[in-house]
Amino acid sequence: MTRSPFLILSLLALTACSTPREQCISSSNRPVAQLDRLINITQGNISRGFALAEVQDVRVLRASCEGTNADGSTFRFPCEETETTTRQEPVTINIAEERIKLAQLESRREQSARAAQDRIQRCIAVHPE
């Protein structure tokens, strides 16, 4: 999965504005959120009957570039630009294995949610508002 630089910078800016308590709670919830994302992907794979894999296509495009001489005049010359695109491609899966994986993820999520609640209670105790 590719992430946009804007999204990452926005999240960093929001994190910088949050209180130590909010940062601690957010950090405590992160493993549960990651498992939720994996559970959603696995459920989607099961309902579709196939997974989606990200594939990157790279093309080299011929272009015309512009340069500047020492005397300030400009000139054109042939050059190449690389263009990368990402697309999703269907991939076959074993539905039975995906169901087992889903059950394992859901079990891990329950354990992780309990652990997150303990960590959140410690965050509240350490960082009272």
Sequence and secondary structure as in RCSB ss.txt:
>XXXX:A:sequence
MTRSPFLILSLLALTACSTPREQCISSSNRPVAQLDRLINITQGNISRGFALAEVQDVRVLRASCEGTNADGSTF
RFPCEETETTTRQEPVTINIAEERIKLAQLESRREQSARAAQDRIQRCIAVHPE
>XXXX:A:secstr
    HHHHHHHHHHHHHS HHHHHHHHHHHHHHHHHHHHHHHHHHHHHTEEEEEEEEEEEEEEEEEEE TTS EE
EEEEEEEEEEEEEEEEE  HHHHHHHHHHHHHHHHHHHHHHHHHHHHHHHHS  
